[in-house]
């Protein structure tokens, strides 16, 4: 039965007190109060835990508080909900002494709700009923469903109360100690997972950057011109770095006319400023400039315009992007330097080829520009074949370059032909023609030997094929092997037509020059017999280009009268195409 005369306020702070430790006054004990036994109070120690007393009777609340030791901070309240709110606002609360019959809920219901809200807090149930099981040393330490440590019947003996409180607090501390490592492990695991995510993201970014730099190295290695190098470098800069525009300029410091410039992205100009984008770039606020330096001097520069709002002012790139830019710049500089060396090597190689080929040409005729015209005609025919849809997978820019450079080697074997045969003005005998025909095999063997000693294998291989097969005919009536159709190397088929066109349209010591129209008609008539029909078709379509190249690279002679219209066509040997 509830004792209304002992009821305090139902809600509010007035129902919560911090009780002093003192002996009860005479006559203060009532029904259900604690009956103390004689013992001395320990000296005060540092308060580390709090105990809440939720009891309907004020006198019992105060008596319970006085009975607890000084090492506990005691808070009292009247209602169950007040006790729950109090516990929720104070992390130091470790134990609740709860009346079995609170005004707003039963004691067991309170302990169940306490467990749901604050499972770390232990509970001791105070009841008037002697039928509830007391939890002594032989009973389970904690009722896990509600963290009930022990039930005590009123009036409670002080020693029993202290023993129960000490046991409950010890159990609470043990539970806390058990949870603390788990909490630390969870925290450590979460920290490790966070660190792992950061590291994995960093590794992914670096792996992507290294993969892109590897791809760039492959692109630069396959680049054949300064323009291709600048394009590859600018694309890589846009992909690797957080920039809105990339400008790459590369140059040959020894030959200023050999330079390339590539811009990717938007680079705003100032109003009314007609300057080029590269000069404008250096005046921008968010621009980084990286020079391409090598032992050959300044090979160019990379200009980057930072993305708006990125904070990369005046070239202040983050460390990772700074490293990527350094690798990009060094790779680009190496590629430019290699291209310069390749260009120097090719120029020297071509000069040597022209010098060697010129020896045989000067022994055979007086056409000093014959080799340059021949290279121009071969290039026009090869480009025309691709445009017409022939050999698109075979005729690459490299093929065309090799063809133009190796075409002067076609008659290099003539250096071994005696002057009496090579310079004979009249018709050759059958024996002399046989000797003349050996210039094809001699030239091929010479170039084959050079292939074994040098590193320009593809280039020399094409020169060998041309030297050996440029007198083969489409119908198989040529020499030295009598090859026909597609068995004749494409390079030799192209040069064969170009060589005949040049021989017929230029004046030699033994013949006057034919006019362009007559040569076009004659070559067209030999389509499918002496010449590849596809190549003849390209020649007819591009005959104006041939005529323009012939006029531009014409030799200077004292003109001779052309043979009359009724003059019969002399044999190949008399035309200088033996």
Beta strands, then each sheet from edge to edge (+ up, - down):
strand 1: 49-54
strand 2: 72-77
strand 3: 93-99
strand 4: 122-127
strand 5: 148-153
strand 6: 243-251
strand 7: 259-265
strand 8: 287-294
strand 9: 297-306
sheet 1: 2+ 1+ 3+ 4+ 5+
sheet 2: 7+ 6- 9+ 8-
end
